[in-house]
Amino acid sequence: MCALVLCVSCSYVGKKQNSKTLVAYYSWSETRNTEYVAKQIAVLTGGTLFEITPTEKYPTDFNECLERGRIEKDSNVRPALVSKVGNIDNYDTVFIGFPNWFGSFPMLIATFIEGNNFKDKVIIPFVTHGTGGRQNCFSNLMPLLSESIVLEGYSNYGKDVQLPEAKENVRVWIESLR
């Protein structure tokens, strides 16, 4: 059974001796908003970055990308990925980041989760989004992470990720997880 832990002051991140953190993310747009946040998290946590990359790249045209994403979601597709994490057992904490697609996560995130053993690991999602906010991005992950400890995630309006206050918000959020 998955536990969603809403953190005000959690001691999950970085407290276990020899604890290792993975920051896995998928970033679609030219501006690489999700990647930008992932890199901030990696710096703040000392985590290892891992880019989740589909074998068949998504179209760069926004509307074409949305169409493919919609078809994948409606058909519950699991797009193939270029690579897997070398040894997921080395990590105790895994941040998983992605853009909000249709109020949820892109289906390649399901491929990533299902292709790794996250049993008893601390999972912390983060999302970048347009005007729709985080919507069901985190709650829809829960069935895929039934044997994990899932902490409250972070969301940021995509166009604002590089603003100084957004960087500070990421730092404050990370500190709240310690």
Contact map, one row per residue, 1 for C-alpha under 8 A:
1110000000000000000000000000000000000000000000000000000000000000000000000000000000000000000000000000000000000000000000000000000000000000000000000111000000000000000000000000000000
1111000000000000000000000000000000000000000000000000000000000000000000000000000000000000000000000000000000000000000000000000000000000000000001101111110000000000000000000000000000
1111100000000000000000000000000000000000000000000000000000000000000000000000000000000000000000000000000000000000000000000000000000000000000000000101110000000000000000000000000000
0111110000000000000000000000000000000000000000000000000000000000000000000000000000000000000000000000000000000000000000000000000000000000000000000000111100000000000000000000000000
0011111000000000000000000000000000000000000000000000000000000000000000000000000000000000000000000000000000000000000000000000000000000000000000000000111100000000000000000000000000
0001111100000000000000000000000000000000000000000000000000000000000000000000000000000000000000000000000000000000000000000000000000000000000000000000001100000000000000000000000000
0000111111000000000000000000000000000000000000000000000000000000000000000000000000000000000000000000000000000000000000000000000000000000000000000000001100000000000000000000000110
0000011111000000000000000000000000000000000000000000000000000000000000000000000000000000000000000000000000000000000000000000000000000000000000000000000000000000000000000000000110
0000001111100000000000000000000000000000000000000000000000000000000000000000000000000000000000000000000000000000000000000000000000000000000000000000000000000000000000000000000111
0000001111111000000000000000000000000000000000000000000000000000000000000000000000000000000000000000000000000000000000000000000000000000000000000000000000000000000000000000000111
0000000011111110000000000000000000000000000000000000000000000000000000000000000000000000000000000000000000000000000000000000000000000000000000000000000000000000000000000000000011
0000000001111111000000000000000000000000000000000000000000000000000000000000000000000000000010000000000000000000000000000100000000000000000000000000000000000000000000000000000011
0000000001111111000000000000000000000000000000000000000000000000000000000000000000000000000010000000000000000000000000000000000000000000000000000000000000000000000000000000000011
0000000000111111101110000000000000000000000010000000000000000000000000000000000000000000000000000000000000000000000000000000000000000000000000000000000000000000000000000000000001
0000000000111111101000000000000000000000000000000000000000000000000000000000000000000000000000000000000000000000000000000000000000000000000000000000000000000000000000000000000001
0000000000011111111000000000000000000000000000000000000000000000000000000000000000000000000000000000000000000000000000000000000000000000000000000000000000000000000000000000000000
0000000000000111111000000000000000000000000000000000000000000000000000000000000000000000000000000000000000000000000000000000000000000000000000000000000000000000000000000000000000
0000000000000001111100000000000000000000000000000000000000000000000000000000000000000000000000000000000000000000000000000000000000000000000000000000000000000000000000000000000000
0000000000000111111110000000000000000000000000000000000000000000000000000000000000000000001110000000000000000000000000000000000000000000000000000000000000000000000000000000000000
0000000000000100011111000000000000000000000000100000000000000000000000000000000000000000011110000000000000000000000000000000000000000000000000000000000000000000000000000000000000
0000000000000100001111100000000000000000000011110000000000000000000000000000000000000000001111100000000000000000000000000000000000000000000000000000000000000000000000000000000000
0000000000000000000111110000000000000000010000111100000000000000000000000000000000000000001011100000000000000000000000000000000000000000000000000000000000000000000000000000000000
0000000000000000000011111000000000000100110000111100000000000000000000000000000000000000000001111000000000000000000000000000000000000000000000000000000000000000000000000000000000
0000000000000000000001111100000000000100000000001111000000000000000000000000000000000000000001111000000000000000000000000000000000000000000000000000000000000000000000000000000000
0000000000000000000000111110000001100100000000001111000000000000000000000000000000000000000000111100000000000000000000000000000000000000000000000000000000000000000000000000000000
0000000000000000000000011111000001100000000000000011100000000000000000000000000000000000000000001110000000001000000000000000000000000000000000000000000000000000000000000000000000
0000000000000000000000001111100111100000000000000000000000000000000000000000000000000000000000000110000000000000000000000000000000000000000000000000000000000000000000000000000000
0000000000000000000000000111110101000000000000000000000001000000000000000000000000000000000000000010000000000000000000000000000000000000000000000000000000000000000000000000000000
0000000000000000000000000011111110000000000000000000000000010000000000000000000000000000000000000000000000000000000000000000000000000000000000000000000000000000000000000000000000
0000000000000000000000000001111100000000000000000000000000000000000000000000000000000000000000000000000000000000000000000000000000000000000000000000000000000000000000000000000000
0000000000000000000000000000111110000000000000000000000000000000000000000000000000000000000000000000000000000000000000000000000000000000000000000000000000000000000000000000000000
0000000000000000000000000011111111110000000000000000000000000000000000000000000000000000000000000000000000000000000000000000000000000000000000000000000000000000000000000000000000
0000000000000000000000000010101111111000000000000000000000000000000000000000000000000000000000000000000000000000000000000000000100000000000000000000000000000110100000000000000000
0000000000000000000000001111000111111100000000000000000000000000000000000000000000000000000000001110000000000000000000000000001100000000000000000000000000000100000000000000000000
0000000000000000000000001110000111111110000000000000000000000000000000000000000000000000000000000000000000000000000000000000000000000000000000000000000000000000000000000000000000
0000000000000000000000000000000111111111000000000000000000000000000000000000000000000000000000000000000000000000000000000000000000000000000000000000000000000000110000000000000000
0000000000000000000000000000000011111111100000000000000000000000000000000000000000000000000000000000000000000000000000000000000000000000000000000000000000000000100000000100000000
0000000000000000000000111000000001111111110000001000000000000000000000000000000000000000000000001000000000000000000000000000000000000000000000000000000000000000000000000000000000
0000000000000000000000000000000000111111111000001000000000000000000000000000000000000000000000000000000000000000000000000000000000000000000000000000000000000000000000000000000000
0000000000000000000000000000000000011111111100000000000000000000000000000000000000000000000000000000000000000000000000000000000000000000000000000000000000000000000000100100000000
0000000000000000000000100000000000001111111110100000000000000000000000000000000000000000000000000000000000000000000000000000000000000000000000000000000000000000000000000110010000
0000000000000000000001100000000000000111111111111000000000000000000000000000000000000000000000000000000000000000000000000000000000000000000000000000000000000000000000000000000000
0000000000000000000000000000000000000011111111100000000000000000000000000000000000000000000000000000000000000000000000000000000000000000000000000000000000000000000000000000000000
0000000000000000000000000000000000000001111111100000000000000000000000000000000000000000000000000000000000000000000000000000000000000000000000000000000000000000000000000010010000
0000000000000100000010000000000000000000111111100000000000000000000000000000000000000000000000000000000000000000000000000000000000000000000000000000000000000000000000000000010000
0000000000000000000010000000000000000000011111110000000000000000000000000000000000000000000000000000000000000000000000000000000000000000000000000000000000000000000000000000000000
0000000000000000000111100000000000000000111111111000000000000000000000000000000000000000000000000000000000000000000000000000000000000000000000000000000000000000000000000000000000
0000000000000000000011100000000000000000010001111100000000000000000000000000000000000000000000000000000000000000000000000000000000000000000000000000000000000000000000000000000000
0000000000000000000001111000000000000110010000111110000000000000000000000000000000000000000000000000000000000000000000000000000000000000000000000000000000000000000000000000000000
0000000000000000000001111000000000000000000000011111000000000000000000000000000000001000000000000000000000000000000000000000000000000000000000000000000000000000000000000000000000
0000000000000000000000011100000000000000000000001111100000000000000000000000000000000000000000000000000000000000000000000000000000000000000000000000000000000000000000000000000000
0000000000000000000000011100000000000000000000000111110000000000000000000000000011100000000000000000000000011001000000000000000000000000000000000000000000000000000000000000000000
0000000000000000000000000100000000000000000000000011111010000000000000000000000011100000000000000000000000000000000000000000000000000000000000000000000000000000000000000000000000
0000000000000000000000000000000000000000000000000001111111000000000000000000001111000000000000000000000000010000000000000000000000000000000000000000000000000000000000000000000000
0000000000000000000000000000000000000000000000000000111110000000000000000000001111000000000000000000000000000000000000000000000000000000000000000000000000000000000000000000000000
0000000000000000000000000000000000000000000000000000011111000000000000000000001100000000000000000000000000000000000000000000000000000000000000000000000000000000000000000000000000
0000000000000000000000000000000000000000000000000000111111100000000000000000000000000000000000000000000000000000000000000000000000000000000000000000000000000000000000000000000000
0000000000000000000000000001000000000000000000000000010111110000100100000000000000000000000000000000000000000000000000000000000000000000000000000000000000000000000000000000000000
0000000000000000000000000000000000000000000000000000000011111101100000000000000000000000000000000000000000000000000000000000000000000000000000000000000000000000000000000000000000
0000000000000000000000000000100000000000000000000000000001111101100000000000000000000000000000000000000000000000000000000000000000000000000000000000000000000000000000000000000000
0000000000000000000000000000000000000000000000000000000000111111100000000000000000000000000000000000000000000000000000000000000000000000000000000000000000000000000000000000000000
0000000000000000000000000000000000000000000000000000000000111111110000000000000000000000000000000000000000000000000000000000000000000000000000000000000000000000000000000000000000
0000000000000000000000000000000000000000000000000000000000001111111000000000000000000000000000000000000000000000000000000000000000000000000000000000000000000000000000000000000000
0000000000000000000000000000000000000000000000000000000000111111111100000000000000000000000000000000000000000000000000000000000000000000000000000000000000000000000000000000000000
0000000000000000000000000000000000000000000000000000000001111111111110000000000000000000000000000000000000000000000000000000000000000000000000000000000000000000000000000000000000
0000000000000000000000000000000000000000000000000000000000000111111111000000000000000000000000000000100000000000000000000000000000000000000000000000000000000000000000000000000000
0000000000000000000000000000000000000000000000000000000000000011111111100000000000000000000000000000000000000000000000000000000000000000000000000000000000000000000000000000000000
0000000000000000000000000000000000000000000000000000000001000001111111110000000000000000000000000000000000000000000000000000000000000000000000000000000000000000000000000000000000
0000000000000000000000000000000000000000000000000000000000000000111111111000000000000000000000000000100001100000000000000000000000000000000000000000000000000000000000000000000000
0000000000000000000000000000000000000000000000000000000000000000011111111100000000000000000000000000010000000000000000000000000000000000000000000000000000000000000000000000000000
0000000000000000000000000000000000000000000000000000000000000000001111111110000000000000000000000000000000000000000000000000000000000000000000000000000000000000000000000000000000
0000000000000000000000000000000000000000000000000000000000000000000111111111110000000000000000000000000000100000000000000000000000000000000000000000000000000000000000000000000000
0000000000000000000000000000000000000000000000000000000000000000000011111111100000000000000000000000000001100000000000000000000000000000000000000000000000000000000000000000000000
0000000000000000000000000000000000000000000000000000000000000000000001111111100000000000000000000000000000000000000000000000000000000000000000000000000000000000000000000000000000
0000000000000000000000000000000000000000000000000000000000000000000000111111100000000000000000000000000000000000000000000000000000000000000000000000000000000000000000000000000000
0000000000000000000000000000000000000000000000000000000000000000000000011111110000000000000000000000000000100000000000000000000000000000000000000000000000000000000000000000000000
0000000000000000000000000000000000000000000000000000000000000000000000011111111000000000000000000000000000100000000000000000000000000000000000000000000000000000000000000000000000
0000000000000000000000000000000000000000000000000000000000000000000000010001111100000000000000000000000000110110000000000000000000000000000000000000000000000000000000000000000000
0000000000000000000000000000000000000000000000000000011100000000000000000000111110000000000000000000000000110010000000000000000000000000000000000000000000000000000000000000000000
0000000000000000000000000000000000000000000000000000011100000000000000000000011111000000000000000000000000010010000000000000000000000000000000000000000000000000000000000000000000
0000000000000000000000000000000000000000000000000001111000000000000000000000001111110000000000000000000000010011000000000000000000000000000000000000000000000000000000000000000000
0000000000000000000000000000000000000000000000000001111000000000000000000000000111110000000000000000000000000000000000000000000000000000000000000000000000000000000000000000000000
0000000000000000000000000000000000000000000000000001100000000000000000000000000011111000000000000000000000000000000000000000000000000000000000000000000000000000000000000000000000
0000000000000000000000000000000000000000000000000000000000000000000000000000000011111100000000000000000000000001001000000000000000000000000000000000000000000000000000000000000000
0000000000000000000000000000000000000000000000000100000000000000000000000000000000111111000000000000000000000000000000000000000000000000000000000000000000000000000000000000000000
0000000000000000000000000000000000000000000000000000000000000000000000000000000000011111000000000000000000000000000000000000000000000000000000000000000000000000000000000000000000
0000000000000000000000000000000000000000000000000000000000000000000000000000000000001111111000000000000000000000000000000000000000000000000000000000000000000000000000000000000000
0000000000000000000000000000000000000000000000000000000000000000000000000000000000001111111000000000000000000000000110000000000000000000000000000000000000000000000000000000000000
0000000000000000000000000000000000000000000000000000000000000000000000000000000000000011111100000000000000000000000010000000000000000000000000000000000000000000000000000000000000
0000000000000000000100000000000000000000000000000000000000000000000000000000000000000011111100000000000000000000000000000000000000000000000000000000000000000000000000000000000000
0000000000000000001111000000000000000000000000000000000000000000000000000000000000000011111111000000000000000000000000001000000000000000000000000000000000000000000000000000000000
0000000000000000001110000000000000000000000000000000000000000000000000000000000000000000111111000000000000000000000000001100000000000000000000000000000000000000000000000000000000
0000000000011000001111000000000000000000000000000000000000000000000000000000000000000000001111100000000000000000000000001111000000000000000000000000000000000000000000000000000000
0000000000000000000011110000000000000000000000000000000000000000000000000000000000000000001111110000000000000000000000001111000000000000000000000000000000000000000000000000000000
0000000000000000000011111000000000000000000000000000000000000000000000000000000000000000000011111000000000000000000000000011110000000000000000000000000000000000000000000000000000
0000000000000000000000111000000000000000000000000000000000000000000000000000000000000000000001111100000000000000000000000011110000000000000000000000000000000000000000000000000000
0000000000000000000000111100000001000100000000000000000000000000000000000000000000000000000000111110000000000000000000000000111100000000000000000000000000000000000000000000000000
0000000000000000000000001110000001000000000000000000000000000000000000000000000000000000000000011111000011001000000000000000011100000000000000000000000000000000000000000000000000
0000000000000000000000000111000001000000000000000000000000000000000000000000000000000000000000001111100011000000000000000000001110000000000000000000000000000000000000000000000000
0000000000000000000000000000000000000000000000000000000000000000000000000000000000000000000000000111111111000000000000000000001111001100100000000000000000000000000000000000000000
0000000000000000000000000000000000000000000000000000000000000000010010000000000000000000000000000011111111000000000000000000000000000000000000000000000000000000000000000000000000
0000000000000000000000000000000000000000000000000000000000000000000001000000000000000000000000000001111110000000000000000000000000000000000000000000000000000000000000000000000000
0000000000000000000000000000000000000000000000000000000000000000000000000000000000000000000000000001111110000000000000000000000000010111100000000000000000000000000000000000000000
0000000000000000000000000000000000000000000000000000000000000000000000000000000000000000000000000001111111000000000000000000000000000111110100000000000000000000000000000000000000
0000000000000000000000000000000000000000000000000000000000000000000000000000000000000000000000000111111111101000000000000000000000000000100110000000000000000000000000000000000000
0000000000000000000000000000000000000000000000000000000000000000000010001000000000000000000000000111100111111100000000000000000000000000000000000000000000000000000000000000000000
0000000000000000000000000000000000000000000000000000000000000000000010011001111000000000000000000000000011111110000000000000000000000000000000000000000000000000000000000000000000
0000000000000000000000000000000000000000000000000001010000000000000000000000011110000000000000000000000001111111000000000000000000000000000000000000000000000000000000000000000000
0000000000000000000000000100000000000000000000000001000000000000000000000000000000000000000000000100000011111111100000000000000000000000000000000000000000000000000000000000000000
0000000000000000000000000000000000000000000000000000000000000000000000000000010000000000000000000000000001111111110000000000000000000000000000010000000000000000000000000000000000
0000000000000000000000000000000000000000000000000000000000000000000000000000011110000000000000000000000000111111111000000000000000000000000000000000000000000000000000000000000000
0000000000000000000000000000000000000000000000000001000000000000000000000000000010010000000000000000000000011111111100000000000000000000000000000000000000000000000000000000000000
0000000000000000000000000000000000000000000000000000000000000000000000000000000000000000000000000000000000001111111111000000000000000000000000011000000000000000000000000000000000
0000000000000000000000000000000000000000000000000000000000000000000000000000000000000000000000000000000000000111111110000000000000000000000000010000000000000000000000000000000000
0000000000000000000000000000000000000000000000000000000000000000000000000000000000010000000000000000000000000011111110000000000000000000000000000000000000000000000000000000000000
0000000000000000000000000000000000000000000000000000000000000000000000000000000000000001000000000000000000000001111111000000000000000000000000000000000000000000000000000000000000
0000000000000000000000000000000000000000000000000000000000000000000000000000000000000001100000000000000000000000111111100000000000000000000000000000000000000000000000000000000000
0000000000000000000000000000000000000000000000000000000000000000000000000000000000000000000000000000000000000000100111111110000000000000000000001011000000000000000000000000000000
0000000000000000000000000000000000000000000000000000000000000000000000000000000000000000000000000000000000000000000011111000000000000000000000001011000000000000000000000000000000
0000000000000000000000000000000000000000000000000000000000000000000000000000000000000000000000000000000000000000000001111100000000000000000000000011100000000000000000000000000000
0000000000000000000000000000000000000000000000000000000000000000000000000000000000000000001111000000000000000000000001111110000000000000000000000001100000000000000000000000000000
0000000000010000000000000000000000000000000000000000000000000000000000000000000000000000000111000000000000000000000001011111000000000000000000000001111000000000000000000000000000
0000000000000000000000000000000000000000000000000000000000000000000000000000000000000000000011110000000000000000000001001111100000000000000000000001111000000000000000000000000000
0000000000000000000000000000000000000000000000000000000000000000000000000000000000000000000011110000000000000000000000000111110000000000000000000000011110000000000000000000000000
0000000000000000000000000000000000000000000000000000000000000000000000000000000000000000000000111000000000000000000000000011111000000000010000000000011111000000000000000000000000
0000000000000000000000000000000000000000000000000000000000000000000000000000000000000000000000111100000000000000000000000001111100000000000000000000000011100000000000000000000000
0000000000000000000000000000000001000000000000000000000000000000000000000000000000000000000000001111000000000000000000000000111110000100100000000000000011110000000000000000000000
0000000000000000000000000000000011000000000000000000000000000000000000000000000000000000000000001111000000000000000000000000011111000100000000000000000000111100000000000000000000
0000000000000000000000000000000000000000000000000000000000000000000000000000000000000000000000000011000000000000000000000000001111111100000000000000000000111100000000000000000000
0000000000000000000000000000000000000000000000000000000000000000000000000000000000000000000000000001000000000000000000000000000111111000000000000000000000001110000000000000000000
0000000000000000000000000000000000000000000000000000000000000000000000000000000000000000000000000000000000000000000000000000000011111000000000000000000000001000000000000000000000
0000000000000000000000000000000000000000000000000000000000000000000000000000000000000000000000000000001000000000000000000000000011111110000000000000000000000000000000000000000000
0000000000000000000000000000000000000000000000000000000000000000000000000000000000000000000000000001000000000000000000000000000011111110000000000000000000111000000000000000000000
0000000000000000000000000000000000000000000000000000000000000000000000000000000000000000000000000001001100000000000000000000001110011111110000000000000000100000000000000000000000
0000000000000000000000000000000000000000000000000000000000000000000000000000000000000000000000000000001100000000000000000000000000011111110000000000000000000000000000000000000000
0000000000000000000000000000000000000000000000000000000000000000000000000000000000000000000000000000001100000000000000000000000000000111111100000000000000000000000000000000000000
0000000000000000000000000000000000000000000000000000000000000000000000000000000000000000000000000001001110000000000000000000001000000111111110000000000000000000000000000000000000
0000000000000000000000000000000000000000000000000000000000000000000000000000000000000000000000000000000100000000000000000000100000000111111111000000000010000000000000000000000000
0000000000000000000000000000000000000000000000000000000000000000000000000000000000000000000000000000000000000000000000000000000000000001111111000000000000000000000000000000000000
0000000000000000000000000000000000000000000000000000000000000000000000000000000000000000000000000000000110000000000000000000000000000001111111100000000000000000000000000000000000
0000000000000000000000000000000000000000000000000000000000000000000000000000000000000000000000000000000010000000000000000000000000000000111111111000000000000000000000000000000000
0100000000000000000000000000000000000000000000000000000000000000000000000000000000000000000000000000000000000000000000000000000000000000011111111100010000000000000000000000000000
0100000000000000000000000000000000000000000000000000000000000000000000000000000000000000000000000000000000000000000000000000000000000000000111111100000000000000000000000000000000
0000000000000000000000000000000000000000000000000000000000000000000000000000000000000000000000000000000000000100110000000000000000000000000011111100000000000000000000000000000000
0100000000000000000000000000000000000000000000000000000000000000000000000000000000000000000000000000000000000000100001100000000000000000000011111111110000000000000000000000000000
1110000000000000000000000000000000000000000000000000000000000000000000000000000000000000000000000000000000000000000000000000000000000000000001111111000000000000000000000000000000
1100000000000000000000000000000000000000000000000000000000000000000000000000000000000000000000000000000000000000000001110000000000000000000000001111100000000000000000000000000000
1110000000000000000000000000000000000000000000000000000000000000000000000000000000000000000000000000000000000000000001111110000000000000000000001111110000000000000000000000000000
0111100000000000000000000000000000000000000000000000000000000000000000000000000000000000000000000000000000000000000000011110000000000000000000001011111000000000000000000000000000
0111100000000000000000000000000000000000000000000000000000000000000000000000000000000000000000000000000000000000000000000111100000000000000001001001111100000000000000000000000000
0001111000000000000000000000000000000000000000000000000000000000000000000000000000000000000000000000000000000000000000000111100000000000000000000000111110000000000000000000000000
0001111000000000000000000000000000000000000000000000000000000000000000000000000000000000000000000000000000000000000000000001100000000000000000000000011111000000000000000000000000
0000000000000000000000000000000000000000000000000000000000000000000000000000000000000000000000000000000000000000000000000001111000000000010000000000001111100000000000000000000000
0000000000000000000000000000000000000000000000000000000000000000000000000000000000000000000000000000000000000000000000000000111000000000000000000000000111110000000000000100100000
0000000000000000000000000000000000000000000000000000000000000000000000000000000000000000000000000000000000000000000000000000011110001100000000000000000011111000000000000000000000
0000000000000000000000000000000000000000000000000000000000000000000000000000000000000000000000000000000000000000000000000000001110001000000000000000000001111101100001000000000000
0000000000000000000000000000000000000000000000000000000000000000000000000000000000000000000000000000000000000000000000000000000111101000000000000000000000111111100000000000000000
0000000000000000000000000000000011000000000000000000000000000000000000000000000000000000000000000000000000000000000000000000000111000000000000000000000000011111100000000000000000
0000000000000000000000000000000010000000000000000000000000000000000000000000000000000000000000000000000000000000000000000000000001000000000000000000000000001111110000000000000000
0000000000000000000000000000000000000000000000000000000000000000000000000000000000000000000000000000000000000000000000000000000000000000000000000000000000011111111001000000000000
0000000000000000000000000000000010011000000000000000000000000000000000000000000000000000000000000000000000000000000000000000000000000000000000000000000000011111111001100000000000
0000000000000000000000000000000000010000000000000000000000000000000000000000000000000000000000000000000000000000000000000000000000000000000000000000000000000011111101100000000000
0000000000000000000000000000000000000000000000000000000000000000000000000000000000000000000000000000000000000000000000000000000000000000000000000000000000000001111111100000000000
0000000000000000000000000000000000000000000000000000000000000000000000000000000000000000000000000000000000000000000000000000000000000000000000000000000000000000011111110000000000
0000000000000000000000000000000000000000000000000000000000000000000000000000000000000000000000000000000000000000000000000000000000000000000000000000000000000000001111111000000000
0000000000000000000000000000000000000000000000000000000000000000000000000000000000000000000000000000000000000000000000000000000000000000000000000000000000010001111111111100000000
0000000000000000000000000000000000000001000000000000000000000000000000000000000000000000000000000000000000000000000000000000000000000000000000000000000000000000111111111110000000
0000000000000000000000000000000000000000000000000000000000000000000000000000000000000000000000000000000000000000000000000000000000000000000000000000000000000000000111111111000000
0000000000000000000000000000000000000000000000000000000000000000000000000000000000000000000000000000000000000000000000000000000000000000000000000000000000000000000011111111100000
0000000000000000000000000000000000001001100000000000000000000000000000000000000000000000000000000000000000000000000000000000000000000000000000000000000001000000000001111111110000
0000000000000000000000000000000000000000100100000000000000000000000000000000000000000000000000000000000000000000000000000000000000000000000000000000000000000000000000111111111000
0000000000000000000000000000000000000000000000000000000000000000000000000000000000000000000000000000000000000000000000000000000000000000000000000000000000000000000000011111111100
0000000000000000000000000000000000000000000000000000000000000000000000000000000000000000000000000000000000000000000000000000000000000000000000000000000001000000000000001111111110
0000000000000000000000000000000000000000100110000000000000000000000000000000000000000000000000000000000000000000000000000000000000000000000000000000000000000000000000000111111111
0000000000000000000000000000000000000000000000000000000000000000000000000000000000000000000000000000000000000000000000000000000000000000000000000000000000000000000000000011111111
0000001111000000000000000000000000000000000000000000000000000000000000000000000000000000000000000000000000000000000000000000000000000000000000000000000000000000000000000001111111
0000001111111000000000000000000000000000000000000000000000000000000000000000000000000000000000000000000000000000000000000000000000000000000000000000000000000000000000000000111111
0000000011111110000000000000000000000000000000000000000000000000000000000000000000000000000000000000000000000000000000000000000000000000000000000000000000000000000000000000011111
